[in-house]
Amino acid sequence: MEGTVFAPAIEGIKTVKSDQGEILSQPFLEVCKHILPVIDKFGAAMALVKSDIGGNISRLESKYASNPSRFNYLYSLVQVEVETKTAKSSSSCTNGLLWLTRAMDFLVALFRNLIDHEDWSMSQACTDSYTKTLKKWHGWLASSSFTVAMKLAPDRKKFMDVVGGTGDINADIEKFCSAFSPLLEENHKFLARFGLDELKAS
């Protein structure tokens, strides 16, 4: 493998915004998809996260595919639901984008922990990032399932070796987190404008 597992996502981020600075639907979802192979390397510990992310990407993609010119911009998927008052439905694209963004917040926090706290075990890095990001939005059931799953986290060194490939893993994680975090922040700000950033899991 050329470079690290993060290389395709880092490359993809460069084309996420239009010339006017708006986030484009397809390129944004492609970057999220490029992170799935990274999640795969966590094995069983991240099975829940992976299926959650995959499901939300599919939901947003099928809506985009229904009318690519109308839904060229990521936020147009939300705006149409705000107008039809369907944004808060659990099967809405708004809900999909919210949970996709939250899951990505968790992963960015986890990746940052892996480069900032070299003395932490993988499960420590996972638990800390979960507490900082997803935990407050999860109900008891999701939270306890997550805690159990984290006990299956792989050995940190093995994981870093596997995702590192032939590249500089720390540098690529830093690059990915620095470039991707502002996009996630933008999603939150946009959703917050409509009072849609605080929705909790049932």
FENSULZI-V848270 format. One record per run of one state. SS is the DSSP state (~ for helix, > for strand, _ for the rest). FROM is the first residue (numbers start at 1). LEN is the number of residues. Records with the same first field share a line. If there is no record, write none. Layout:
BEGIN
SS = FROM-LEN + FROM-LEN
END
This chain:
BEGIN
_ = 1-6 + 14-3 + 18-5 + 41-2 + 67-6 + 74-2 + 84-9 + 117-5 + 133-2 + 138-2 + 151-5 + 165-4 + 194-9
~ = 7-7 + 25-16 + 43-24 + 76-8 + 93-24 + 122-11 + 135-3 + 140-11 + 156-9 + 169-25
> = 17-1 + 23-2 + 73-1
END
